[in-house]
């Protein structure tokens, strides 16, 4: 009996913690209800410039690596394949729907060492910045093989000039 009571107490504390986490996530989703729906994956994409297996880390508000986006499944960490197509970036996520970012919405790409609870070695994380409506977002991806990161970085650096900045520069 002297071990049962503390055990029940610990289970009660754990249950309260999980309920509070659930309420916090629900409230975050409610606050982010103004985030537009995700762009649809085009019916036809040209062949991938490059692709890599790895981990979709999360999507956060740009510049705020702790503000995870909870709506549309963007806050779920999962295994994924990231493909760079002439039309944009395609994340094929396991256990979550695909995420397609049109090339015109890409605003930047960089290497970083972490975001929203995932920290790796220096420059171990590929972070894609993009626009979803009025929201600028950062999406993190960790490649399984280090050499894949360089190919993805180069491919996206070539795609980004075709996006909004190039249109603004050319007067379109």
N, C-alpha and C positions, 0 to 999 in steps of 0.2 A: 504493500500500500504506500510505503514511503517513496517508492520510485514511480508509481503510477500518477500521483498528483502532479509532480513536476513535469512528467511527460505530457500530460494533458495540458498543462499550462503552456509548455513550449509549442504544442500543436496549435493552441488557440492564438498565440502570438504570431506564429507563421501564417495562419489563416488571415489574421487581421492585416498583416503586411501584404499578402497577395491581393486581398480585396482593395487595399489602398493603391497598389500598383495599377490594378484594373480601372479604378475610378480616375486616376491620373491620366491614363492612356485615353480613356473615353473623353475626358475633358479636353485633352490636347486635340483629339479628332474634332471635337465641337468647335474649338477655337480656329481650326484650320479648314473649316467648311467652305471658305471662300476660295480655296485653291481649285483651279479649273481641273476638269477631267483630263486624263492623260491622252496624248495624241494617239490615234489608231495606228497600228502597224500597217504600212502600205501593202496592198494585195501582191504587188510585185516589187522586189528589190533587185538591183543589179548585184552581181557577185561581190562578196565581201572582199575588201581591200586586205584586211587581216582580221584575225579573230584569236581569242585566247580563253582558256578555261580559268576559272578563279572563283572569287567570292564577291558577290554584290554586298557591299558593306552597309550602306544606307544612303538616304538623301536627306540633306539638311538645308536650312536657309543659308544662302551664300554668305560667307564671312562669319557665320556663327556655327562652329563645328559641333556644338552641343544641342542645337535646336532641331531635333529630328522631326521630319515630316511624317505624320502618322496616317494621313489619308491616302487612299488609292494603293495601299500596300507598299508605299515607298519607304516605310520605316522598318521593314522586315529584312533581317540579314539572312542571306541564302546563297547556296552555290549557284553559279551562273556561267554563261558563255557570253562574252562581250564581242560584238562584231562591229567593225567600222565599214560602213557602206558609203558609196557616194551620196546617198540620200540622208545619211545620218548614223546615229549610234543605235544599236539594238542589243538590249540585255535580254537573253533568254534565261529567265530565273526559274529555278526548281522550286515548286511549292507556291509560286506566286505568278501572276500573269507577266507577259513580256512587257518591257519598257522600251519604247521607241522615242528617240529624241531627234527630231528633224535637224538637218545640217544648218538650216537658217536660224535655229534657236540656240545653237552652240555659241557660247560667249568666251570660253577659255578652257584650258587644260593645264594641269600642273601635277607635279609630284609632291607628296606630303608624307608625314609620318603618322597621321592618325586623324580620326573623327568619330564622335559619338560612341565612345567605348571600345574602339578598335585602334590599338596603337602598335606600330610595326617599326622596323628599322628606318633610318633616314631615307627618304624618298622611296619608300616601299609601297606606297599607295597612290594609285592614279585617281585624280579628282577632276571630274568633268563639270564645268560650270555651264548652266543653261537657263533659259527663260521658259516659264510655264505661266502664260498670261502675264500678270504684273509682278509675279514672284520670280526672283533670281534664286536658283537652287544650285547646290553642289552635290554631286553623286560620286561616291567612292567605290573603287573596284580594286581588289587585290589579286594579281595574277598568280597562278600556281607556279609558273616558271618565270624567273627574273628576266630572261631574255625576251619574253613576250611583251613585257612592259614597254620596252624601247620601241618595238614595232607599232604598238598601239599609240604611243605618244606621238610618234612621227606621223602616223596616218591622220590622227585627229588635228594635229597642228596644220596639216595641209587642208583639211576640211573647214576649219574655222574661218580662214579668210573669205570663204565663199558665203559666210553668214552675214549677220546684220552689219558688222563694221564695214565689210566690203561694199555693201549696198549703200551705206551712208557716204562712203568715200567717193563712190561713182555717181552720186546724185540721184539714185533710184528711189 
